[in-house]
Amino acid sequence: MNLEKPNSSRGASLLRWGGSLLSIALMIYLLSRQGWHEIGLALTEIPLWIFVLAAGLMIISRFAVTGRWYALLRATDLKTSWGQVLRLTFAGLFATNFLPTTIGGDIVRLAGAVQYGLDGSVIAASLIADRLIGMFGMVLMVPFGLLPLLAWIKSGPIMSGLSSAPIMLLAGNSIFHKIWQKILSILRKIMQAIKYWWQHPTSLLGSFAFTVVHMLSFFGILWALFIGLGDPVPFGLVAGLYSFVYLVTLLPISINGYGLQELSISLIFSQVGGASLHNSLTVALIFRTLTMLASLPGAAFVPGIIAGRKDSITSLDEVDG
């Protein structure tokens, strides 16, 4: 019997759990240092219209993510409707946010598509291409924040007393090395995964256009929230810094970036973006909350997909015509 693979999988799972728990613990520590009262006060300072704008941009982002996948599927011989893709996308988003330890969002989308009678191999390829196009879009934004990030690393910052400057400098260099390797890996995988779609450039460009809308929505949310807190960060810098945060959360050291995303946003936007730490923490928490709330419609479709009941996810197809 070969126990190496199960042991490796178990080790990776433990690493993700450990990374998430450590990140959450550090975030709670930072929150306690800043004071819960100050965080609560900051929330009340954000104008209502900023919350409405952020919520609207999050909804636009969710539809753009749907469009990114739909554009890829339209280039195939699969007969899919916008309604089907929308429901599968929201089911995947819900699974990603609320079922991170059991079923991944892409697995839910694949399972749901197969229940619709679609070719599993084609769907799997489209999901890989969809994910990689999203990653590629974020990689393109890295240069907007690269110089400030490099300057921060070279300055040997002290992370609010959590560690010494030399330790942070070494850790920062290590993270940048891993991020660079991740970028190269993404580029290689993109070339392999989208071979089919090179023959359909219109579909590929359409998918990328949707991911641009998604990214601009995410950047707009962060930008607006910082403005609402009276601690503005330039839009271009927001794009560059968040793209770096996104790449950090891709490292297999946490579950769906829980804790790690919030910690990264808080520290990077306070250390590099020029915002205060308590405002950065506030924005990070609001951003996570909006992301989770926007995925709630998927709760209506996930149970049926998991149970393998096709009728529970196709009952709304009559609306599509």
Stockholm file with secondary structure:
# STOCKHOLM 1.0

chainA/1-321         MNLEKPNSSRGASLLRWGGSLLSIALMIYLLSRQGWHEIGLALTEIPLWIFVLAAGLMIISRFAVTGRWYALLRATDLKTSWGQVLRLTFAGLFATNFLPTTIGGDIVRLAGAVQYGLDGSVIAASLIADRLIGMFGMVLMVPFGLLPLLAWIKSGPIMSGLSSAPIMLLAGNSIFHKIWQKILSILRKIMQAIKYWWQHPTSLLGSFAFTVVHMLSFFGILWALFIGLGDPVPFGLVAGLYSFVYLVTLLPISINGYGLQELSISLIFSQVGGASLHNSLTVALIFRTLTMLASLPGAAFVPGIIAGRKDSITSLDEVDG
#=GR chainA/1-321 SS CCCHHHHHHHHHHHHHHHHHHHHHHHHHHHHHHHCHHHHHHHHHHSCHHHHHHHHHHHHHHHHHHHHHHHHHHTTSSCCCCHHHHHHHHHHHHHHHHHCTTTCCHHHHHHHHHHHTTCCHHHHHHHHHHHHHHHHHHHHHHTHHHHHHHHHHHHHCCCCTTSSCHHHHHHHHHHHHHHHHHHHHHHHHHHHHHTHHHHTCHHHHHHHHHHHHHHHHHHHHHHHHHHHHTTCCCCHHHHHHHHHHHHHHHHSSSSSTTTTHHHHHHHHHHHHTSCCCHHHHHHHHHHHHHHHHHHTGGGGGTHHHHHHTCTHHHHTTGGGGC
#=GC SS_cons         CCCHHHHHHHHHHHHHHHHHHHHHHHHHHHHHHHCHHHHHHHHHHSCHHHHHHHHHHHHHHHHHHHHHHHHHHTTSSCCCCHHHHHHHHHHHHHHHHHCTTTCCHHHHHHHHHHHTTCCHHHHHHHHHHHHHHHHHHHHHHTHHHHHHHHHHHHHCCCCTTSSCHHHHHHHHHHHHHHHHHHHHHHHHHHHHHTHHHHTCHHHHHHHHHHHHHHHHHHHHHHHHHHHHTTCCCCHHHHHHHHHHHHHHHHSSSSSTTTTHHHHHHHHHHHHTSCCCHHHHHHHHHHHHHHHHHHTGGGGGTHHHHHHTCTHHHHTTGGGGC
//
